[in-house]
Amino acid sequence: MNRNTGEPMENNEAKNPGMSLIEQLRRENLKTDVPSFSIGDTVKVGVKIIEGGKERIQEFEGIVIARDGGGIAETITLRRVSHGQGVERIFPIHSPRIASFKLIREGRVRRAKLYYLRGKVGAAAKVKDKRLH
């Protein structure tokens, strides 16, 4: 109810019909087959790559050091060390280019972002395994 006039308030869809269409498209493109994983877990992501006329899936395995956004815009940042060099990639979870997610290992951490792993080398950069009781 509008405080001044006492009339029922209009909803957003009546004012802007385009918003409902955008929300509908967002809901349709959300992936449902994403496993639940959190910060510190080791995840393998299958990325669709098109070379020439061929399409293949390249896997990237790394530790989840950050999770950002929400809904259709949610992203994760994976870090791994390849040939002695740290590599980080940001993946949009609901992107059509992402073929699969596979949880490899669950990690036990006490931080929301693991950016401190960038300064660690060797065994110091490892994340402890989660113990099941």
JOKA-V296606 format. One record per backbone hydrogen bond with DSSP energy under -1.0 kcal/mol. CO is the residue of the C=O (numbers start at 1). NH is the residue of the N-H. E is the energy in kcal/mol with one decimal. If there is no record, write none. Layout:
# JOKA-V296606
CO & NH & E
CO & NH & E
This chain:
# JOKA-V296606
2 & 6 & -2.2
7 & 2 & -3.0
11 & 15 & -1.2
12 & 16 & -3.0
16 & 19 & -1.3
18 & 22 & -2.0
19 & 23 & -2.4
20 & 24 & -2.1
21 & 25 & -2.3
22 & 26 & -2.3
23 & 27 & -2.2
24 & 28 & -2.1
25 & 29 & -1.6
38 & 41 & -1.7
41 & 64 & -2.7
42 & 104 & -2.7
42 & 105 & -1.6
43 & 62 & -2.2
44 & 102 & -2.0
45 & 60 & -2.5
46 & 99 & -3.1
46 & 100 & -1.2
47 & 58 & -2.9
49 & 56 & -2.8
51 & 54 & -2.2
54 & 51 & -2.4
56 & 49 & -3.3
58 & 47 & -3.2
60 & 45 & -2.8
62 & 43 & -2.6
63 & 79 & -2.0
64 & 40 & -2.7
65 & 114 & -2.8
66 & 77 & -2.4
68 & 75 & -2.6
70 & 73 & -1.4
71 & 74 & -1.2
74 & 93 & -2.3
75 & 68 & -2.5
76 & 91 & -3.0
77 & 65 & -2.7
77 & 66 & -1.1
78 & 89 & -2.3
79 & 63 & -2.8
80 & 87 & -3.4
82 & 85 & -1.5
85 & 82 & -3.0
87 & 80 & -2.4
89 & 78 & -2.8
91 & 76 & -2.3
92 & 95 & -1.4
95 & 98 & -1.2
97 & 48 & -3.4
100 & 46 & -2.6
102 & 44 & -3.0
105 & 42 & -2.7
106 & 130 & -2.1
114 & 117 & -1.7
115 & 118 & -1.7
116 & 119 & -1.0
121 & 124 & -1.3
122 & 125 & -1.5
123 & 126 & -1.4
128 & 108 & -3.0
